[in-house]
Amino acid sequence: MLMKKLKLFTLLITICLVCNSCFEDLDDNPTFSSNEVKDFIWKGMNAVYLYKVEKPDLADNRFSTNEAYTEYINGYNSPEALFEDLIYERETVDRFSVLVNDYIALEQQLAGTGKKNGLEFDFYYEPGSSTDVYAIIRLVLSNSPAEDLGLQRGQYIHAVDGVELTVSNLSELFNQDTYTLDFANYDDNGTPEVSDDNIVPNNTSVTISKVTYNENPIHKIEIINVNGINIGYLAYNGFTANYDNQLNNAFSEFQNNNIQQLVLDLRYNPGGAIKTASLLGSLITGQFSGDVFAKLNYNNDLQALNTTYNFVNNLNGNSINSLNLNKVYVITTSNSASASEMLINSLREYINVVHIGEQTTGKSQASITIYDSPDFSVNNVNINHSYAMQPLVAITVNANDGQVPPNGLTPDIEINEDPKNYGVLGDINEPLLNAAITDMQGIGRIANSADKSRKKSIPTKINLNPFEGGMYIEPEALKSFLIKD
């Protein structure tokens, strides 16, 4: 049967595309088979993938018969193998599209809900080793088992369940529902060099379990007075739409305290909902309501979906607590990605954004959840398996079509987190916040060149998970469309 031209109808919950498939379903047997999943993968990627034109195997005219298509997907020994072969330049361009075998867990992750113990970690190589690792607690989430146990940011872990940490066992050890953390001290040996440092076990440990947990991305709010200047500080860990009202309330607190400067801490924010990013940009400003905040562009087949996100002046019909600032300080690390980067990139077209910290991830693409159903939505999903995809489907640019560079955004004031001095988030002595306050006071900036020499005394961080949330498209941001023959 000759390839039919793909028709796409109606975006509903995630991307409700009715696909008059190029081929009949390959497997009428209700029993699960890997070909059933591979059929879903190819059709979904053919329908929505941002880089479709770069992958000849995704072309609408790639197969002339059902037999050729069947032979093609039979050539892959697993759904994962097919999915990876359809990704465009995995190491450099598309580092973020994912295939999962449990879409319930994916939905929970995107909503900030799931089994957690309230701990987030950074991982570093032990001095002189390329395999041995230690962990440092970077976040203790509020109202979590970790907070109940009194755990604190900056504590070191050398082992889990008595097993010394290595690059190869981190995932296995930390993905358990219950485990025992074995703590250590950092010994810098009295010198600034890393090479002679040691991670020394201190014979203390704690057992912790994961529970069903809803994470409020508004991690910390502080009002800091420095020499008569009221500074608002917000540690914000995810653009989670379920907490938009709480975000608006946080800015009400800033309004009520007449803050003159704002420090937005996005150092552990991997992204999230685009609409929430435009809300946050509007809360910081307020004087640009109706102007273009960001634009979202799809592949050539889906140009009817291209969307503009404007600065807003209300949330669900109620006025928002905008600060009308012309300057904002934003803190990032290499963990800051997607909507975090879009916020900086978009605001810079309108106000002065002083960027402090580390180079960001470099992810300007947005993804969406694709299910195995007739229209790729969660409606009438195939009950024979629980696979779903989160492929890149669009790319964001600012009002003047500027894009976040693939290697990320470079800070104006570059300063890396140092595991020997993580500090307390929101405390004026925490190094990255202190750099912002120093700049506000006009005392002088920490020069990038000076910090490059300082980096020699900072251990090497291990970057583990490039997805971890990403930037995704909200259901209400999508609209019905039809691509005609």
C-alpha positions in Angstrom: 0.0 0.0 0.0 1.4 3.3 -1.0 2.3 5.8 1.7 -0.6 8.1 2.5 0.1 11.7 3.4 0.0 12.3 7.1 -3.0 14.3 8.5 -2.9 15.8 11.9 -6.0 17.0 13.8 -6.8 18.6 17.1 -4.3 19.1 19.9 -6.0 18.0 23.2 -4.3 17.0 26.4 -0.7 16.8 25.3 -0.5 16.8 21.6 -3.7 15.3 20.4 -2.7 14.5 16.8 -5.0 12.3 14.8 -2.7 10.4 12.6 -4.2 8.8 9.5 -1.3 6.4 9.7 0.9 5.6 6.8 0.3 2.0 7.6 -2.2 -0.3 9.2 -1.5 -1.4 12.7 1.0 -4.2 12.6 -0.3 -6.2 15.5 -4.0 -6.9 15.9 -3.2 -9.4 18.7 -3.9 -7.7 22.1 -0.9 -9.4 23.6 2.0 -7.0 24.0 4.9 -7.2 21.5 7.9 -5.0 21.0 6.8 -4.3 17.5 3.6 -2.7 18.9 5.9 -0.2 20.8 8.2 0.3 17.8 5.2 1.0 15.6 4.1 3.7 18.1 7.6 5.2 18.3 8.0 5.6 14.5 4.6 7.0 14.0 4.9 9.5 16.9 8.3 10.7 15.9 7.2 11.0 12.3 4.3 13.2 13.4 6.0 15.6 15.8 9.8 15.4 16.0 11.5 18.8 15.8 14.4 17.4 13.7 12.2 15.2 11.5 13.7 16.8 8.3 17.2 15.8 9.5 16.3 12.1 9.8 15.6 10.4 6.4 14.1 7.4 8.1 11.3 9.7 9.3 10.3 11.0 5.9 6.6 10.6 4.9 7.7 8.7 1.8 10.3 6.6 3.5 8.4 3.3 2.9 6.4 2.3 -0.2 4.7 -0.8 1.3 3.6 -2.3 4.6 6.2 -5.0 4.1 9.0 -2.6 3.8 7.9 -0.8 7.0 7.6 -4.1 8.8 11.0 -5.2 7.7 12.4 -1.9 8.9 11.1 -2.0 12.5 11.9 -5.8 12.7 15.5 -4.8 12.2 15.7 -3.3 15.7 16.0 -5.6 18.6 14.2 -3.3 21.0 12.0 -0.2 21.1 14.9 1.7 22.8 17.3 0.8 19.8 14.8 2.2 17.3 14.2 5.4 19.3 17.9 6.1 19.7 18.4 5.6 15.9 15.8 8.2 15.2 17.4 10.9 17.4 19.3 13.6 15.6 22.9 14.1 16.8 22.4 12.7 20.3 25.7 14.1 21.7 25.4 17.6 20.5 21.9 18.6 19.3 19.2 16.5 20.8 20.5 15.5 24.3 17.1 15.5 25.8 14.4 13.5 24.0 13.5 10.4 26.1 11.6 7.2 25.8 10.2 5.8 29.1 8.6 2.5 29.9 6.4 3.9 32.7 4.4 7.0 31.6 2.8 7.3 35.1 6.3 7.9 36.6 7.0 10.5 33.8 3.7 12.3 34.5 4.6 12.5 38.2 8.0 13.8 37.5 6.7 16.6 35.3 4.1 17.5 37.9 6.7 17.6 40.7 5.1 14.6 42.3 6.6 11.2 43.0 8.4 9.1 45.5 11.1 11.2 47.1 13.0 11.4 50.3 13.6 15.2 50.0 17.3 15.0 49.1 19.0 16.3 46.0 22.7 15.6 45.5 25.7 16.8 43.5 28.4 14.3 42.7 32.1 14.9 42.5 35.2 12.8 41.7 37.3 12.1 44.7 40.7 13.9 44.4 43.0 11.9 42.1 40.4 9.5 40.9 38.4 9.0 37.7 36.1 6.4 39.2 35.6 7.0 42.9 32.9 9.5 43.8 31.5 11.4 46.8 28.1 13.0 47.1 27.2 16.3 48.7 23.7 17.3 49.7 22.7 20.3 47.7 19.0 20.6 48.7 16.9 19.4 51.6 13.3 19.9 50.5 10.7 21.3 53.0 8.4 19.0 54.9 10.2 15.9 53.7 11.7 12.8 55.4 15.2 14.4 54.9 14.1 17.6 56.8 12.5 15.5 59.5 15.9 13.7 60.0 17.7 17.0 60.3 19.8 16.6 57.2 21.5 19.7 55.8 22.8 21.2 52.6 26.6 20.6 52.4 26.9 17.2 54.1 29.2 14.8 52.4 28.4 11.1 51.7 31.2 8.6 50.8 29.1 5.4 50.7 25.5 4.1 50.6 24.6 0.9 52.5 28.3 0.6 53.2 29.2 0.5 49.5 31.7 3.1 48.4 30.4 5.4 45.7 31.7 5.0 42.2 30.6 6.4 38.8 29.1 3.0 37.9 27.0 2.3 41.0 25.4 5.7 41.7 22.2 5.0 39.8 21.7 1.6 41.5 22.4 2.9 45.0 20.4 6.1 45.0 17.4 4.8 43.1 16.4 2.5 46.0 13.3 3.4 48.0 15.3 3.0 51.2 19.0 3.3 51.8 21.6 4.2 54.4 23.8 7.2 53.8 27.3 7.0 55.2 28.7 10.4 55.9 32.2 11.8 55.6 34.2 15.0 56.2 36.2 17.0 53.6 39.8 17.4 54.5 41.6 20.0 52.3 44.9 19.3 54.0 45.4 23.0 54.7 46.1 23.8 51.1 44.0 25.4 48.2 44.9 22.6 45.8 42.5 19.8 45.3 45.1 17.1 44.5 46.0 16.5 48.2 42.4 16.6 49.5 40.7 13.6 51.1 37.2 12.4 51.8 37.4 11.0 55.3 34.5 8.8 56.7 33.3 10.0 60.0 31.5 6.9 61.2 28.0 8.4 61.1 25.1 7.3 59.0 21.3 7.6 58.6 18.7 5.5 57.0 16.1 7.3 54.9 13.1 6.2 52.9 11.2 7.7 50.0 7.5 8.6 50.3 4.9 10.1 47.9 5.9 13.7 47.9 4.6 16.9 46.2 7.5 19.3 45.7 6.7 23.0 46.1 9.2 24.6 43.7 9.2 27.8 45.8 12.0 26.5 48.0 13.0 29.7 49.9 11.9 33.3 50.2 14.0 35.9 52.1 13.8 39.6 52.6 17.4 40.8 53.2 18.2 44.3 54.3 21.7 45.5 53.4 22.7 49.0 54.2 19.1 50.1 54.0 18.3 48.3 50.7 15.6 45.7 50.8 16.6 42.7 48.7 14.1 40.0 47.7 15.5 36.5 47.4 13.7 33.6 45.8 15.1 30.1 45.4 12.8 28.6 42.7 13.4 25.0 41.7 10.9 24.3 38.9 8.4 26.0 36.6 5.6 23.9 37.9 2.2 25.2 36.8 0.4 23.7 39.8 2.1 26.2 42.0 1.5 29.4 40.0 -0.7 30.8 42.7 2.0 30.3 45.3 4.5 32.0 43.0 2.2 35.0 42.7 1.9 35.0 46.5 5.6 35.1 46.9 5.8 38.2 44.9 3.0 39.7 47.0 5.4 39.3 49.9 8.1 41.1 48.0 5.6 43.9 47.2 4.6 44.2 50.9 8.3 44.6 51.9 9.0 47.2 49.2 12.0 45.4 47.8 14.3 47.4 45.7 16.4 44.6 44.3 15.5 41.0 43.4 17.8 37.9 43.3 16.2 34.9 41.5 18.0 31.7 42.3 17.6 29.2 39.5 20.7 27.1 40.3 18.8 23.8 40.6 15.9 24.6 38.3 15.9 22.3 35.2 12.9 24.0 33.6 9.2 23.2 33.3 6.1 24.8 31.9 6.6 27.6 29.4 3.5 29.5 30.5 4.8 29.6 34.0 8.0 31.1 32.7 6.1 33.9 31.1 4.2 34.4 34.4 7.4 34.7 36.3 8.8 37.2 33.7 5.6 39.2 34.1 5.9 39.2 37.9 9.5 40.5 37.8 8.5 43.3 35.4 4.8 44.3 34.9 5.4 47.2 32.5 5.4 45.1 29.4 2.0 43.4 29.5 0.9 42.3 26.1 4.4 42.4 24.6 6.1 39.3 23.3 7.9 37.4 26.0 8.9 34.3 23.9 8.0 32.4 20.8 7.8 28.7 20.2 8.5 27.3 16.7 7.7 23.8 15.5 9.1 21.7 12.6 8.1 22.5 9.0 5.1 20.2 9.1 3.6 21.9 12.2 4.0 25.6 11.5 0.3 26.1 12.3 1.3 25.3 15.9 3.8 28.1 16.3 2.9 30.0 19.4 3.7 33.4 20.9 3.8 33.8 24.7 3.2 37.4 25.9 3.8 39.1 29.2 0.6 38.9 31.2 -1.1 41.0 33.9 -3.4 38.4 35.4 -3.5 34.8 36.6 -6.8 33.1 36.1 -8.5 36.4 35.8 -6.9 37.9 38.9 -4.3 40.6 38.9 -0.7 39.5 39.5 1.8 41.0 42.0 4.3 42.5 39.5 7.3 44.4 40.8 7.9 46.6 37.7 11.7 46.1 38.0 14.2 47.2 35.4 16.9 45.0 36.7 17.1 41.5 38.2 19.9 39.3 39.4 19.7 35.6 38.3 21.8 32.8 39.8 22.4 29.6 37.7 24.6 26.5 37.7 25.1 23.8 35.1 21.8 22.3 36.4 19.8 25.4 35.2 18.1 24.6 31.9 15.2 25.1 29.5 12.6 27.4 31.0 15.3 28.9 33.3 17.4 29.8 30.3 14.4 31.0 28.3 13.5 33.4 31.2 17.0 35.0 31.1 17.1 35.0 27.3 13.6 36.6 27.1 14.0 39.2 29.9 17.3 40.5 28.4 15.4 42.0 25.5 13.6 44.3 28.0 15.5 44.8 31.2 19.0 44.4 32.7 19.6 40.8 33.7 22.8 40.3 35.8 23.6 36.7 35.4 25.7 35.1 38.2 27.1 31.6 38.7 27.9 28.9 36.3 27.3 28.3 32.5 23.8 26.9 32.0 22.9 23.6 30.2 22.0 25.0 26.8 18.5 23.7 26.1 16.2 25.9 24.2 14.0 23.1 22.9 10.6 22.1 24.3 9.2 18.6 24.6 5.7 17.1 25.0 4.4 13.7 26.1 3.4 11.4 23.3 1.3 8.3 24.2 0.5 5.2 22.2 -3.1 6.1 21.3 -5.0 6.9 18.1 -4.3 10.6 18.5 -1.1 10.4 20.7 -2.9 11.8 23.7 -3.5 10.0 27.0 -7.0 9.3 25.9 -7.7 5.7 24.8 -4.1 4.8 25.5 -2.9 1.3 24.5 -3.3 -0.8 27.7 -0.9 -3.5 26.5 2.2 -1.5 27.6 3.1 1.7 29.4 5.7 3.2 27.1 5.6 6.9 26.2 7.9 9.4 24.7 9.0 12.9 25.6 10.5 14.1 22.3 11.7 17.5 21.4 9.0 19.1 19.3 9.7 22.9 19.2 12.3 25.5 19.9 12.0 28.7 21.8 13.4 32.1 20.9 13.0 35.6 22.4 11.0 38.5 21.1 13.8 39.3 18.6 14.3 35.6 17.6 17.4 35.2 19.7 18.1 31.6 20.8 19.9 30.2 23.8 23.3 29.0 22.5 23.7 25.1 22.5 26.5 25.4 25.0 24.4 27.5 27.4 24.4 31.1 28.7 27.6 32.5 30.0 27.3 34.4 33.3 28.2 38.1 33.7 29.8 37.2 37.0 31.2 33.7 36.8 31.6 31.8 40.1 31.3 28.1 40.5 29.8 26.3 43.5 32.6 24.9 45.6 31.7 21.8 47.6 34.2 23.0 50.3 31.9 26.0 50.9 28.3 25.4 49.6 26.9 27.8 52.2 23.2 28.2 53.2 20.8 29.2 50.5 19.4 32.7 51.2 22.3 33.6 53.6 24.2 36.7 52.6 27.5 34.8 53.0 26.6 32.1 50.5 29.1 32.7 47.7 26.8 33.2 44.8 24.2 35.4 46.6 27.1 37.3 48.1 28.4 38.0 44.6 25.0 39.5 43.7 25.0 41.7 46.9 28.5 42.8 46.2 27.6 44.0 42.8 24.5 45.8 44.1 26.7 47.7 46.5 29.1 48.7 43.8 32.0 47.2 45.7 33.1 45.5 42.5 32.5 42.3 40.7 34.4 39.0 41.1 36.3 39.0 37.8 35.8 36.0 35.5 39.6 35.8 35.0 40.2 35.6 38.7 37.5 32.9 39.0 39.1 30.8 36.3 42.2 30.5 38.4 40.0 29.8 41.4 38.4 26.9 39.5 41.7 25.0 39.9 40.8 24.6 43.5 37.3 23.3 42.9 36.7 19.5 42.5 35.3 18.1 39.3 31.5 17.8 39.2 29.8 14.9 37.5 26.8 15.7 35.4 24.4 12.8 35.3 21.0 13.5 33.9 20.5 15.9 31.0 16.6 15.6 31.1 15.5 15.9 34.7 12.3 17.8 33.8 13.2 19.9 30.8 10.9 22.5 29.2 7.5 21.2 28.3 4.3 22.5 26.6 1.2 22.8 28.7 -2.1 21.4 27.4 -3.9 24.7 27.5 -1.2 26.3 25.4 -2.0 24.1 22.4 -4.7 24.7 19.9 -6.7 22.8 17.3 -5.3 22.6 13.9 -5.5 20.8 10.6 -2.9 20.2 8.0 -4.6 19.6 4.7 -3.5 17.4 1.8 
